[in-house]
Amino acid sequence: MPMKNLDDLFVHMLRDVFYAERQIQKTLPRMARKAQSEELREAFEQHAEETAEQIEKLERIFEMRDLKPRGTTCDAMNGILEEAKEIMSECEDKDALDAALIASAQAVEHYEIARYGTMAAWARQLGMDEAASIIAEILTQEKATDDKLSQLAETSLNQQAAA
């Protein structure tokens, strides 16, 4: 689909994040299983639940736009998740693995934060206040997940990996 204006860009990014969230939804359970820390495992499981809710919210935005919910391949997210899978299969030290899982998950979160921040601004600019509000809710969740991962890393898991 050619992107001729801001509205077209918004739809493209909506499809991009929809695809990305669905890929994340497939990967989070594996990350949870690989986590050695119970707190990290629980964080991944909680975010998997949030991700399912976020997908539903994105589907609502598609409905508002009278569009079929479908994704556009997101090469950036595919690359981030492929790197996470590689780390999970190659990291032998269990404590270092938790630190690596956090780093991988934060790469995902930072991508999402960038995308949702942009989408919220575009939705407001386009007069899509309800969509902007939904996207802002998702953005808040992504930031909270990133903060939680930072806290886990900085308060215990990085120290364990360094020991």
Secondary structure by P-SEA (a helix, b strand, c coil): cccccaaaaaaaaaaaaaaaaaaaaacaaaaaaacccaaaaaaaaaaaaaaaaaaaaaaaaaaaacccccccccaaaaaaaaaaaaaaaccccaaaaaaaaaaaaaaaaaaaaaaaaaaaaaaaaacaaaaaaaaaaaaaaaaaaaaaaaaaaaacaaaaaac
